[in-house]
Amino acid sequence: GITHDVVKDDFEGCLLILRWLSYMPETMLNLPPVLPGLHDPIDRQIDFVPTSTPYDPRYMIQGRYLASNQPSTNYIDIGI
């Protein structure tokens, strides 16, 4: 993958690299670190269904509010 970021100086760039590396496992044999308290069940309800007609792909990614003013459940939750 590719990632981009803008920093004001080399020191801030080094700190950003270290933060990014903190998301990687220590070795290829280890699992990546997981933040405690996160729970996203694999079987959660998803309301969005892609159609064969044009649609706004942002609805699939960031969600949208339904006519009832309730957020839809999506692949990635609203507000992220």
mmCIF file of the N, C-alpha and C atoms, coordinates in Angstrom:
data_MODEL
# 
_entry.id   MODEL 
# 
loop_
_atom_site.group_PDB 
_atom_site.id 
_atom_site.type_symbol 
_atom_site.label_atom_id 
_atom_site.label_alt_id 
_atom_site.label_comp_id 
_atom_site.label_asym_id 
_atom_site.label_entity_id 
_atom_site.label_seq_id 
_atom_site.pdbx_PDB_ins_code 
_atom_site.Cartn_x 
_atom_site.Cartn_y 
_atom_site.Cartn_z 
_atom_site.occupancy 
_atom_site.B_iso_or_equiv 
_atom_site.pdbx_formal_charge 
_atom_site.auth_seq_id 
_atom_site.auth_comp_id 
_atom_site.auth_asym_id 
_atom_site.auth_atom_id 
_atom_site.pdbx_PDB_model_num 
ATOM 1   N N  . GLY A 1 1  ? 0.808   -1.184  0.000   1.00 0.00 ? 1  GLY A N  1 
ATOM 2   C CA . GLY A 1 1  ? 0.000   0.000   0.000   1.00 0.00 ? 1  GLY A CA 1 
ATOM 3   C C  . GLY A 1 1  ? 0.855   1.252   0.000   1.00 0.00 ? 1  GLY A C  1 
ATOM 4   N N  . ILE A 1 2  ? 0.216   2.354   -0.207  1.00 0.00 ? 2  ILE A N  1 
ATOM 5   C CA . ILE A 1 2  ? 0.873   3.658   -0.238  1.00 0.00 ? 2  ILE A CA 1 
ATOM 6   C C  . ILE A 1 2  ? 0.181   4.555   0.768   1.00 0.00 ? 2  ILE A C  1 
ATOM 7   N N  . THR A 1 3  ? 0.963   5.361   1.442   1.00 0.00 ? 3  THR A N  1 
ATOM 8   C CA . THR A 1 3  ? 0.396   6.336   2.360   1.00 0.00 ? 3  THR A CA 1 
ATOM 9   C C  . THR A 1 3  ? 1.081   7.679   2.144   1.00 0.00 ? 3  THR A C  1 
ATOM 10  N N  . HIS A 1 4  ? 0.354   8.737   2.338   1.00 0.00 ? 4  HIS A N  1 
ATOM 11  C CA . HIS A 1 4  ? 0.889   10.082  2.173   1.00 0.00 ? 4  HIS A CA 1 
ATOM 12  C C  . HIS A 1 4  ? 0.542   10.900  3.405   1.00 0.00 ? 4  HIS A C  1 
ATOM 13  N N  . ASP A 1 5  ? 1.450   11.781  3.778   1.00 0.00 ? 5  ASP A N  1 
ATOM 14  C CA . ASP A 1 5  ? 1.188   12.715  4.865   1.00 0.00 ? 5  ASP A CA 1 
ATOM 15  C C  . ASP A 1 5  ? 2.136   13.892  4.712   1.00 0.00 ? 5  ASP A C  1 
ATOM 16  N N  . VAL A 1 6  ? 1.762   15.013  5.259   1.00 0.00 ? 6  VAL A N  1 
ATOM 17  C CA . VAL A 1 6  ? 2.593   16.220  5.199   1.00 0.00 ? 6  VAL A CA 1 
ATOM 18  C C  . VAL A 1 6  ? 2.956   16.606  6.625   1.00 0.00 ? 6  VAL A C  1 
ATOM 19  N N  . VAL A 1 7  ? 4.237   16.840  6.851   1.00 0.00 ? 7  VAL A N  1 
ATOM 20  C CA . VAL A 1 7  ? 4.712   17.261  8.159   1.00 0.00 ? 7  VAL A CA 1 
ATOM 21  C C  . VAL A 1 7  ? 5.545   18.527  7.998   1.00 0.00 ? 7  VAL A C  1 
ATOM 22  N N  . LYS A 1 8  ? 5.746   19.237  9.106   1.00 0.00 ? 8  LYS A N  1 
ATOM 23  C CA . LYS A 1 8  ? 6.455   20.520  9.013   1.00 0.00 ? 8  LYS A CA 1 
ATOM 24  C C  . LYS A 1 8  ? 7.968   20.376  9.031   1.00 0.00 ? 8  LYS A C  1 
ATOM 25  N N  . ASP A 1 9  ? 8.491   19.259  9.583   1.00 0.00 ? 9  ASP A N  1 
ATOM 26  C CA . ASP A 1 9  ? 9.948   19.094  9.600   1.00 0.00 ? 9  ASP A CA 1 
ATOM 27  C C  . ASP A 1 9  ? 10.298  17.607  9.714   1.00 0.00 ? 9  ASP A C  1 
ATOM 28  N N  . ASP A 1 10 ? 11.602  17.299  9.635   1.00 0.00 ? 10 ASP A N  1 
ATOM 29  C CA . ASP A 1 10 ? 12.065  15.911  9.669   1.00 0.00 ? 10 ASP A CA 1 
ATOM 30  C C  . ASP A 1 10 ? 11.732  15.215  10.986  1.00 0.00 ? 10 ASP A C  1 
ATOM 31  N N  . PHE A 1 11 ? 11.847  15.943  12.090  1.00 0.00 ? 11 PHE A N  1 
ATOM 32  C CA . PHE A 1 11 ? 11.548  15.349  13.389  1.00 0.00 ? 11 PHE A CA 1 
ATOM 33  C C  . PHE A 1 11 ? 10.098  14.873  13.446  1.00 0.00 ? 11 PHE A C  1 
ATOM 34  N N  . GLU A 1 12 ? 9.180   15.728  13.005  1.00 0.00 ? 12 GLU A N  1 
ATOM 35  C CA . GLU A 1 12 ? 7.763   15.344  12.991  1.00 0.00 ? 12 GLU A CA 1 
ATOM 36  C C  . GLU A 1 12 ? 7.547   14.168  12.042  1.00 0.00 ? 12 GLU A C  1 
ATOM 37  N N  . GLY A 1 13 ? 8.305   14.149  10.945  1.00 0.00 ? 13 GLY A N  1 
ATOM 38  C CA . GLY A 1 13 ? 8.220   13.018  10.010  1.00 0.00 ? 13 GLY A CA 1 
ATOM 39  C C  . GLY A 1 13 ? 8.656   11.721  10.654  1.00 0.00 ? 13 GLY A C  1 
ATOM 40  N N  . CYS A 1 14 ? 9.745   11.768  11.438  1.00 0.00 ? 14 CYS A N  1 
ATOM 41  C CA . CYS A 1 14 ? 10.214  10.573  12.143  1.00 0.00 ? 14 CYS A CA 1 
ATOM 42  C C  . CYS A 1 14 ? 9.180   10.095  13.165  1.00 0.00 ? 14 CYS A C  1 
ATOM 43  N N  . LEU A 1 15 ? 8.571   11.022  13.884  1.00 0.00 ? 15 LEU A N  1 
ATOM 44  C CA . LEU A 1 15 ? 7.531   10.652  14.850  1.00 0.00 ? 15 LEU A CA 1 
ATOM 45  C C  . LEU A 1 15 ? 6.340   9.991   14.150  1.00 0.00 ? 15 LEU A C  1 
ATOM 46  N N  . LEU A 1 16 ? 5.988   10.515  12.984  1.00 0.00 ? 16 LEU A N  1 
ATOM 47  C CA . LEU A 1 16 ? 4.876   9.940   12.229  1.00 0.00 ? 16 LEU A CA 1 
ATOM 48  C C  . LEU A 1 16 ? 5.212   8.527   11.750  1.00 0.00 ? 16 LEU A C  1 
ATOM 49  N N  . ILE A 1 17 ? 6.446   8.330   11.309  1.00 0.00 ? 17 ILE A N  1 
ATOM 50  C CA . ILE A 1 17 ? 6.879   6.988   10.886  1.00 0.00 ? 17 ILE A CA 1 
ATOM 51  C C  . ILE A 1 17 ? 6.803   6.018   12.060  1.00 0.00 ? 17 ILE A C  1 
ATOM 52  N N  . LEU A 1 18 ? 7.273   6.444   13.226  1.00 0.00 ? 18 LEU A N  1 
ATOM 53  C CA . LEU A 1 18 ? 7.214   5.571   14.410  1.00 0.00 ? 18 LEU A CA 1 
ATOM 54  C C  . LEU A 1 18 ? 5.777   5.245   14.788  1.00 0.00 ? 18 LEU A C  1 
ATOM 55  N N  . ARG A 1 19 ? 4.895   6.232   14.700  1.00 0.00 ? 19 ARG A N  1 
ATOM 56  C CA . ARG A 1 19 ? 3.479   5.974   15.004  1.00 0.00 ? 19 ARG A CA 1 
ATOM 57  C C  . ARG A 1 19 ? 2.904   4.978   13.999  1.00 0.00 ? 19 ARG A C  1 
ATOM 58  N N  . TRP A 1 20 ? 3.234   5.148   12.713  1.00 0.00 ? 20 TRP A N  1 
ATOM 59  C CA . TRP A 1 20 ? 2.738   4.232   11.689  1.00 0.00 ? 20 TRP A CA 1 
ATOM 60  C C  . TRP A 1 20 ? 3.260   2.824   11.946  1.00 0.00 ? 20 TRP A C  1 
ATOM 61  N N  . LEU A 1 21 ? 4.538   2.712   12.301  1.00 0.00 ? 21 LEU A N  1 
ATOM 62  C CA . LEU A 1 21 ? 5.115   1.394   12.567  1.00 0.00 ? 21 LEU A CA 1 
ATOM 63  C C  . LEU A 1 21 ? 4.482   0.729   13.782  1.00 0.00 ? 21 LEU A C  1 
ATOM 64  N N  . SER A 1 22 ? 3.924   1.506   14.698  1.00 0.00 ? 22 SER A N  1 
ATOM 65  C CA . SER A 1 22 ? 3.292   0.919   15.883  1.00 0.00 ? 22 SER A CA 1 
ATOM 66  C C  . SER A 1 22 ? 2.047   0.113   15.524  1.00 0.00 ? 22 SER A C  1 
ATOM 67  N N  . TYR A 1 23 ? 1.526   0.290   14.323  1.00 0.00 ? 23 TYR A N  1 
ATOM 68  C CA . TYR A 1 23 ? 0.368   -0.483  13.861  1.00 0.00 ? 23 TYR A CA 1 
ATOM 69  C C  . TYR A 1 23 ? 0.783   -1.804  13.228  1.00 0.00 ? 23 TYR A C  1 
ATOM 70  N N  . MET A 1 24 ? 2.072   -1.995  13.005  1.00 0.00 ? 24 MET A N  1 
ATOM 71  C CA . MET A 1 24 ? 2.573   -3.206  12.352  1.00 0.00 ? 24 MET A CA 1 
ATOM 72  C C  . MET A 1 24 ? 2.972   -4.238  13.408  1.00 0.00 ? 24 MET A C  1 
ATOM 73  N N  . PRO A 1 25 ? 2.871   -5.536  13.069  1.00 0.00 ? 25 PRO A N  1 
ATOM 74  C CA . PRO A 1 25 ? 3.333   -6.557  14.012  1.00 0.00 ? 25 PRO A CA 1 
ATOM 75  C C  . PRO A 1 25 ? 4.855   -6.493  14.163  1.00 0.00 ? 25 PRO A C  1 
ATOM 76  N N  . GLU A 1 26 ? 5.350   -7.020  15.292  1.00 0.00 ? 26 GLU A N  1 
ATOM 77  C CA . GLU A 1 26 ? 6.791   -6.991  15.542  1.00 0.00 ? 26 GLU A CA 1 
ATOM 78  C C  . GLU A 1 26 ? 7.554   -7.821  14.516  1.00 0.00 ? 26 GLU A C  1 
ATOM 79  N N  . THR A 1 27 ? 7.012   -8.979  14.130  1.00 0.00 ? 27 THR A N  1 
ATOM 80  C CA . THR A 1 27 ? 7.604   -9.822  13.088  1.00 0.00 ? 27 THR A CA 1 
ATOM 81  C C  . THR A 1 27 ? 6.474   -10.335 12.212  1.00 0.00 ? 27 THR A C  1 
ATOM 82  N N  . MET A 1 28 ? 6.829   -10.966 11.106  1.00 0.00 ? 28 MET A N  1 
ATOM 83  C CA . MET A 1 28 ? 5.789   -11.495 10.214  1.00 0.00 ? 28 MET A CA 1 
ATOM 84  C C  . MET A 1 28 ? 5.048   -12.678 10.850  1.00 0.00 ? 28 MET A C  1 
ATOM 85  N N  . LEU A 1 29 ? 5.579   -13.217 11.929  1.00 0.00 ? 29 LEU A N  1 
ATOM 86  C CA . LEU A 1 29 ? 4.932   -14.339 12.608  1.00 0.00 ? 29 LEU A CA 1 
ATOM 87  C C  . LEU A 1 29 ? 3.935   -13.871 13.672  1.00 0.00 ? 29 LEU A C  1 
ATOM 88  N N  . ASN A 1 30 ? 3.959   -12.599 14.014  1.00 0.00 ? 30 ASN A N  1 
ATOM 89  C CA . ASN A 1 30 ? 3.072   -12.058 15.049  1.00 0.00 ? 30 ASN A CA 1 
ATOM 90  C C  . ASN A 1 30 ? 1.827   -11.436 14.412  1.00 0.00 ? 30 ASN A C  1 
ATOM 91  N N  . LEU A 1 31 ? 0.760   -11.398 15.187  1.00 0.00 ? 31 LEU A N  1 
ATOM 92  C CA . LEU A 1 31 ? -0.442  -10.693 14.760  1.00 0.00 ? 31 LEU A CA 1 
ATOM 93  C C  . LEU A 1 31 ? -0.249  -9.197  14.996  1.00 0.00 ? 31 LEU A C  1 
ATOM 94  N N  . PRO A 1 32 ? -0.915  -8.343  14.204  1.00 0.00 ? 32 PRO A N  1 
ATOM 95  C CA . PRO A 1 32 ? -0.808  -6.906  14.445  1.00 0.00 ? 32 PRO A CA 1 
ATOM 96  C C  . PRO A 1 32 ? -1.422  -6.543  15.795  1.00 0.00 ? 32 PRO A C  1 
ATOM 97  N N  . PRO A 1 33 ? -0.956  -5.454  16.418  1.00 0.00 ? 33 PRO A N  1 
ATOM 98  C CA . PRO A 1 33 ? -1.530  -5.040  17.695  1.00 0.00 ? 33 PRO A CA 1 
ATOM 99  C C  . PRO A 1 33 ? -2.989  -4.631  17.536  1.00 0.00 ? 33 PRO A C  1 
ATOM 100 N N  . VAL A 1 34 ? -3.787  -4.898  18.550  1.00 0.00 ? 34 VAL A N  1 
ATOM 101 C CA . VAL A 1 34 ? -5.213  -4.572  18.540  1.00 0.00 ? 34 VAL A CA 1 
ATOM 102 C C  . VAL A 1 34 ? -5.493  -3.648  19.712  1.00 0.00 ? 34 VAL A C  1 
ATOM 103 N N  . LEU A 1 35 ? -6.231  -2.583  19.450  1.00 0.00 ? 35 LEU A N  1 
ATOM 104 C CA . LEU A 1 35 ? -6.598  -1.665  20.519  1.00 0.00 ? 35 LEU A CA 1 
ATOM 105 C C  . LEU A 1 35 ? -7.655  -2.317  21.411  1.00 0.00 ? 35 LEU A C  1 
ATOM 106 N N  . PRO A 1 36 ? -7.494  -2.242  22.725  1.00 0.00 ? 36 PRO A N  1 
ATOM 107 C CA . PRO A 1 36 ? -8.495  -2.832  23.616  1.00 0.00 ? 36 PRO A CA 1 
ATOM 108 C C  . PRO A 1 36 ? -9.810  -2.057  23.528  1.00 0.00 ? 36 PRO A C  1 
ATOM 109 N N  . GLY A 1 37 ? -10.897 -2.776  23.686  1.00 0.00 ? 37 GLY A N  1 
ATOM 110 C CA . GLY A 1 37 ? -12.202 -2.127  23.720  1.00 0.00 ? 37 GLY A CA 1 
ATOM 111 C C  . GLY A 1 37 ? -12.863 -1.969  22.360  1.00 0.00 ? 37 GLY A C  1 
ATOM 112 N N  . LEU A 1 38 ? -12.172 -2.313  21.273  1.00 0.00 ? 38 LEU A N  1 
ATOM 113 C CA . LEU A 1 38 ? -12.805 -2.219  19.957  1.00 0.00 ? 38 LEU A CA 1 
ATOM 114 C C  . LEU A 1 38 ? -13.590 -3.491  19.690  1.00 0.00 ? 38 LEU A C  1 
ATOM 115 N N  . HIS A 1 39 ? -14.786 -3.319  19.181  1.00 0.00 ? 39 HIS A N  1 
ATOM 116 C CA . HIS A 1 39 ? -15.612 -4.479  18.861  1.00 0.00 ? 39 HIS A CA 1 
ATOM 117 C C  . HIS A 1 39 ? -16.428 -4.152  17.619  1.00 0.00 ? 39 HIS A C  1 
ATOM 118 N N  . ASP A 1 40 ? -16.181 -4.874  16.555  1.00 0.00 ? 40 ASP A N  1 
ATOM 119 C CA . ASP A 1 40 ? -16.932 -4.720  15.316  1.00 0.00 ? 40 ASP A CA 1 
ATOM 120 C C  . ASP A 1 40 ? -17.295 -6.117  14.850  1.00 0.00 ? 40 ASP A C  1 
ATOM 121 N N  . PRO A 1 41 ? -18.459 -6.619  15.280  1.00 0.00 ? 41 PRO A N  1 
ATOM 122 C CA . PRO A 1 41 ? -18.812 -8.007  14.981  1.00 0.00 ? 41 PRO A CA 1 
ATOM 123 C C  . PRO A 1 41 ? -18.896 -8.262  13.480  1.00 0.00 ? 41 PRO A C  1 
ATOM 124 N N  . ILE A 1 42 ? -18.426 -9.419  13.084  1.00 0.00 ? 42 ILE A N  1 
ATOM 125 C CA . ILE A 1 42 ? -18.396 -9.771  11.673  1.00 0.00 ? 42 ILE A CA 1 
ATOM 126 C C  . ILE A 1 42 ? -19.810 -9.975  11.114  1.00 0.00 ? 42 ILE A C  1 
ATOM 127 N N  . ASP A 1 43 ? -20.768 -10.253 11.965  1.00 0.00 ? 43 ASP A N  1 
ATOM 128 C CA . ASP A 1 43 ? -22.130 -10.526 11.507  1.00 0.00 ? 43 ASP A CA 1 
ATOM 129 C C  . ASP A 1 43 ? -23.079 -9.354  11.737  1.00 0.00 ? 43 ASP A C  1 
ATOM 130 N N  . ARG A 1 44 ? -22.558 -8.122  11.820  1.00 0.00 ? 44 ARG A N  1 
ATOM 131 C CA . ARG A 1 44 ? -23.434 -6.973  12.066  1.00 0.00 ? 44 ARG A CA 1 
ATOM 132 C C  . ARG A 1 44 ? -24.312 -6.665  10.852  1.00 0.00 ? 44 ARG A C  1 
ATOM 133 N N  . GLN A 1 45 ? -25.443 -6.025  11.099  1.00 0.00 ? 45 GLN A N  1 
ATOM 134 C CA . GLN A 1 45 ? -26.406 -5.662  10.064  1.00 0.00 ? 45 GLN A CA 1 
ATOM 135 C C  . GLN A 1 45 ? -25.818 -4.601  9.133   1.00 0.00 ? 45 GLN A C  1 
ATOM 136 N N  . ILE A 1 46 ? -25.989 -4.796  7.831   1.00 0.00 ? 46 ILE A N  1 
ATOM 137 C CA . ILE A 1 46 ? -25.565 -3.812  6.834   1.00 0.00 ? 46 ILE A CA 1 
ATOM 138 C C  . ILE A 1 46 ? -26.766 -3.514  5.948   1.00 0.00 ? 46 ILE A C  1 
ATOM 139 N N  . ASP A 1 47 ? -27.176 -2.222  5.913   1.00 0.00 ? 47 ASP A N  1 
ATOM 140 C CA . ASP A 1 47 ? -28.341 -1.818  5.134   1.00 0.00 ? 47 ASP A CA 1 
ATOM 141 C C  . ASP A 1 47 ? -28.023 -1.531  3.673   1.00 0.00 ? 47 ASP A C  1 
ATOM 142 N N  . PHE A 1 48 ? -26.809 -1.083  3.386   1.00 0.00 ? 48 PHE A N  1 
ATOM 143 C CA . PHE A 1 48 ? -26.477 -0.655  2.035   1.00 0.00 ? 48 PHE A CA 1 
ATOM 144 C C  . PHE A 1 48 ? -26.310 -1.858  1.114   1.00 0.00 ? 48 PHE A C  1 
ATOM 145 N N  . VAL A 1 49 ? -26.970 -1.799  -0.051  1.00 0.00 ? 49 VAL A N  1 
ATOM 146 C CA . VAL A 1 49 ? -26.820 -2.827  -1.069  1.00 0.00 ? 49 VAL A CA 1 
ATOM 147 C C  . VAL A 1 49 ? -26.522 -2.119  -2.389  1.00 0.00 ? 49 VAL A C  1 
ATOM 148 N N  . PRO A 1 50 ? -25.349 -2.363  -3.001  1.00 0.00 ? 50 PRO A N  1 
ATOM 149 C CA . PRO A 1 50 ? -25.046 -1.729  -4.281  1.00 0.00 ? 50 PRO A CA 1 
ATOM 150 C C  . PRO A 1 50 ? -26.068 -2.143  -5.341  1.00 0.00 ? 50 PRO A C  1 
ATOM 151 N N  . THR A 1 51 ? -26.345 -1.237  -6.258  1.00 0.00 ? 51 THR A N  1 
ATOM 152 C CA . THR A 1 51 ? -27.302 -1.515  -7.330  1.00 0.00 ? 51 THR A CA 1 
ATOM 153 C C  . THR A 1 51 ? -26.584 -1.478  -8.675  1.00 0.00 ? 51 THR A C  1 
ATOM 154 N N  . SER A 1 52 ? -27.258 -1.920  -9.711  1.00 0.00 ? 52 SER A N  1 
ATOM 155 C CA . SER A 1 52 ? -26.679 -1.868  -11.055 1.00 0.00 ? 52 SER A CA 1 
ATOM 156 C C  . SER A 1 52 ? -26.812 -0.475  -11.667 1.00 0.00 ? 52 SER A C  1 
ATOM 157 N N  . THR A 1 53 ? -27.617 0.384   -11.056 1.00 0.00 ? 53 THR A N  1 
ATOM 158 C CA . THR A 1 53 ? -27.755 1.765   -11.518 1.00 0.00 ? 53 THR A CA 1 
ATOM 159 C C  . THR A 1 53 ? -26.750 2.642   -10.768 1.00 0.00 ? 53 THR A C  1 
ATOM 160 N N  . PRO A 1 54 ? -26.402 3.804   -11.300 1.00 0.00 ? 54 PRO A N  1 
ATOM 161 C CA . PRO A 1 54 ? -25.434 4.668   -10.613 1.00 0.00 ? 54 PRO A CA 1 
ATOM 162 C C  . PRO A 1 54 ? -25.897 5.052   -9.205  1.00 0.00 ? 54 PRO A C  1 
ATOM 163 N N  . TYR A 1 55 ? -24.955 5.083   -8.289  1.00 0.00 ? 55 TYR A N  1 
ATOM 164 C CA . TYR A 1 55 ? -25.233 5.491   -6.913  1.00 0.00 ? 55 TYR A CA 1 
ATOM 165 C C  . TYR A 1 55 ? -23.999 6.201   -6.379  1.00 0.00 ? 55 TYR A C  1 
ATOM 166 N N  . ASP A 1 56 ? -24.156 6.883   -5.287  1.00 0.00 ? 56 ASP A N  1 
ATOM 167 C CA . ASP A 1 56 ? -23.052 7.610   -4.666  1.00 0.00 ? 56 ASP A CA 1 
ATOM 168 C C  . ASP A 1 56 ? -22.253 6.628   -3.809  1.00 0.00 ? 56 ASP A C  1 
ATOM 169 N N  . PRO A 1 57 ? -21.003 6.304   -4.171  1.00 0.00 ? 57 PRO A N  1 
ATOM 170 C CA . PRO A 1 57 ? -20.245 5.319   -3.395  1.00 0.00 ? 57 PRO A CA 1 
ATOM 171 C C  . PRO A 1 57 ? -19.928 5.767   -1.974  1.00 0.00 ? 57 PRO A C  1 
ATOM 172 N N  . ARG A 1 58 ? -20.064 7.063   -1.710  1.00 0.00 ? 58 ARG A N  1 
ATOM 173 C CA . ARG A 1 58 ? -19.829 7.534   -0.339  1.00 0.00 ? 58 ARG A CA 1 
ATOM 174 C C  . ARG A 1 58 ? -20.851 6.958   0.624   1.00 0.00 ? 58 ARG A C  1 
ATOM 175 N N  . TYR A 1 59 ? -22.054 6.619   0.141   1.00 0.00 ? 59 TYR A N  1 
ATOM 176 C CA . TYR A 1 59 ? -23.051 6.011   1.021   1.00 0.00 ? 59 TYR A CA 1 
ATOM 177 C C  . TYR A 1 59 ? -22.549 4.672   1.554   1.00 0.00 ? 59 TYR A C  1 
ATOM 178 N N  . MET A 1 60 ? -21.829 3.926   0.727   1.00 0.00 ? 60 MET A N  1 
ATOM 179 C CA . MET A 1 60 ? -21.315 2.633   1.148   1.00 0.00 ? 60 MET A CA 1 
ATOM 180 C C  . MET A 1 60 ? -20.198 2.808   2.173   1.00 0.00 ? 60 MET A C  1 
ATOM 181 N N  . ILE A 1 61 ? -19.377 3.833   1.993   1.00 0.00 ? 61 ILE A N  1 
ATOM 182 C CA . ILE A 1 61 ? -18.204 4.012   2.840   1.00 0.00 ? 61 ILE A CA 1 
ATOM 183 C C  . ILE A 1 61 ? -18.527 4.754   4.131   1.00 0.00 ? 61 ILE A C  1 
ATOM 184 N N  . GLN A 1 62 ? -19.177 5.903   4.025   1.00 0.00 ? 62 GLN A N  1 
ATOM 185 C CA . GLN A 1 62 ? -19.360 6.736   5.216   1.00 0.00 ? 62 GLN A CA 1 
ATOM 186 C C  . GLN A 1 62 ? -20.773 6.729   5.762   1.00 0.00 ? 62 GLN A C  1 
ATOM 187 N N  . GLY A 1 63 ? -21.699 6.088   5.073   1.00 0.00 ? 63 GLY A N  1 
ATOM 188 C CA . GLY A 1 63 ? -23.061 6.019   5.571   1.00 0.00 ? 63 GLY A CA 1 
ATOM 189 C C  . GLY A 1 63 ? -23.893 7.209   5.142   1.00 0.00 ? 63 GLY A C  1 
ATOM 190 N N  . ARG A 1 64 ? -25.138 7.157   5.493   1.00 0.00 ? 64 ARG A N  1 
ATOM 191 C CA . ARG A 1 64 ? -26.064 8.251   5.205   1.00 0.00 ? 64 ARG A CA 1 
ATOM 192 C C  . ARG A 1 64 ? -27.225 8.136   6.174   1.00 0.00 ? 64 ARG A C  1 
ATOM 193 N N  . TYR A 1 65 ? -28.006 9.192   6.238   1.00 0.00 ? 65 TYR A N  1 
ATOM 194 C CA . TYR A 1 65 ? -29.190 9.170   7.095   1.00 0.00 ? 65 TYR A CA 1 
ATOM 195 C C  . TYR A 1 65 ? -30.403 8.803   6.259   1.00 0.00 ? 65 TYR A C  1 
ATOM 196 N N  . LEU A 1 66 ? -31.240 7.942   6.791   1.00 0.00 ? 66 LEU A N  1 
ATOM 197 C CA . LEU A 1 66 ? -32.456 7.506   6.112   1.00 0.00 ? 66 LEU A CA 1 
ATOM 198 C C  . LEU A 1 66 ? -33.541 8.564   6.273   1.00 0.00 ? 66 LEU A C  1 
ATOM 199 N N  . ALA A 1 67 ? -34.663 8.374   5.591   1.00 0.00 ? 67 ALA A N  1 
ATOM 200 C CA . ALA A 1 67 ? -35.779 9.317   5.672   1.00 0.00 ? 67 ALA A CA 1 
ATOM 201 C C  . ALA A 1 67 ? -36.286 9.465   7.111   1.00 0.00 ? 67 ALA A C  1 
ATOM 202 N N  . SER A 1 68 ? -36.107 8.427   7.918   1.00 0.00 ? 68 SER A N  1 
ATOM 203 C CA . SER A 1 68 ? -36.545 8.461   9.320   1.00 0.00 ? 68 SER A CA 1 
ATOM 204 C C  . SER A 1 68 ? -35.551 9.203   10.220  1.00 0.00 ? 68 SER A C  1 
ATOM 205 N N  . ASN A 1 69 ? -34.525 9.813   9.631   1.00 0.00 ? 69 ASN A N  1 
ATOM 206 C CA . ASN A 1 69 ? -33.470 10.542  10.336  1.00 0.00 ? 69 ASN A CA 1 
ATOM 207 C C  . ASN A 1 69 ? -32.605 9.619   11.193  1.00 0.00 ? 69 ASN A C  1 
ATOM 208 N N  . GLN A 1 70 ? -32.645 8.338   10.900  1.00 0.00 ? 70 GLN A N  1 
ATOM 209 C CA . GLN A 1 70 ? -31.795 7.358   11.566  1.00 0.00 ? 70 GLN A CA 1 
ATOM 210 C C  . GLN A 1 70 ? -30.618 7.028   10.653  1.00 0.00 ? 70 GLN A C  1 
ATOM 211 N N  . PRO A 1 71 ? -29.415 6.819   11.211  1.00 0.00 ? 71 PRO A N  1 
ATOM 212 C CA . PRO A 1 71 ? -28.280 6.452   10.357  1.00 0.00 ? 71 PRO A CA 1 
ATOM 213 C C  . PRO A 1 71 ? -28.442 5.036   9.823   1.00 0.00 ? 71 PRO A C  1 
ATOM 214 N N  . SER A 1 72 ? -28.039 4.846   8.571   1.00 0.00 ? 72 SER A N  1 
ATOM 215 C CA . SER A 1 72 ? -28.033 3.497   8.012   1.00 0.00 ? 72 SER A CA 1 
ATOM 216 C C  . SER A 1 72 ? -26.807 2.762   8.527   1.00 0.00 ? 72 SER A C  1 
ATOM 217 N N  . THR A 1 73 ? -26.869 1.449   8.556   1.00 0.00 ? 73 THR A N  1 
ATOM 218 C CA . THR A 1 73 ? -25.696 0.670   8.926   1.00 0.00 ? 73 THR A CA 1 
ATOM 219 C C  . THR A 1 73 ? -24.968 0.319   7.639   1.00 0.00 ? 73 THR A C  1 
ATOM 220 N N  . ASN A 1 74 ? -23.665 0.478   7.642   1.00 0.00 ? 74 ASN A N  1 
ATOM 221 C CA . ASN A 1 74 ? -22.886 0.334   6.417   1.00 0.00 ? 74 ASN A CA 1 
ATOM 222 C C  . ASN A 1 74 ? -21.608 -0.436  6.657   1.00 0.00 ? 74 ASN A C  1 
ATOM 223 N N  . TYR A 1 75 ? -20.811 -0.544  5.606   1.00 0.00 ? 75 TYR A N  1 
ATOM 224 C CA . TYR A 1 75 ? -19.534 -1.230  5.705   1.00 0.00 ? 75 TYR A CA 1 
ATOM 225 C C  . TYR A 1 75 ? -18.605 -0.524  6.679   1.00 0.00 ? 75 TYR A C  1 
ATOM 226 N N  . ILE A 1 76 ? -18.623 0.790   6.683   1.00 0.00 ? 76 ILE A N  1 
ATOM 227 C CA . ILE A 1 76 ? -17.871 1.593   7.648   1.00 0.00 ? 76 ILE A CA 1 
ATOM 228 C C  . ILE A 1 76 ? -18.891 2.508   8.312   1.00 0.00 ? 76 ILE A C  1 
ATOM 229 N N  . ASP A 1 77 ? -18.830 2.620   9.602   1.00 0.00 ? 77 ASP A N  1 
ATOM 230 C CA . ASP A 1 77 ? -19.860 3.360   10.330  1.00 0.00 ? 77 ASP A CA 1 
ATOM 231 C C  . ASP A 1 77 ? -19.880 4.854   10.003  1.00 0.00 ? 77 ASP A C  1 
ATOM 232 N N  . ILE A 1 78 ? -21.040 5.483   10.196  1.00 0.00 ? 78 ILE A N  1 
ATOM 233 C CA . ILE A 1 78 ? -21.197 6.930   10.008  1.00 0.00 ? 78 ILE A CA 1 
ATOM 234 C C  . ILE A 1 78 ? -20.270 7.678   10.958  1.00 0.00 ? 78 ILE A C  1 
ATOM 235 N N  . GLY A 1 79 ? -19.674 8.736   10.460  1.00 0.00 ? 79 GLY A N  1 
ATOM 236 C CA . GLY A 1 79 ? -18.839 9.579   11.295  1.00 0.00 ? 79 GLY A CA 1 
ATOM 237 C C  . GLY A 1 79 ? -17.366 9.205   11.291  1.00 0.00 ? 79 GLY A C  1 
ATOM 238 N N  . ILE A 1 80 ? -17.023 8.156   10.617  1.00 0.00 ? 80 ILE A N  1 
ATOM 239 C CA . ILE A 1 80 ? -15.609 7.756   10.581  1.00 0.00 ? 80 ILE A CA 1 
ATOM 240 C C  . ILE A 1 80 ? -14.977 8.370   9.355   1.00 0.00 ? 80 ILE A C  1 
# 
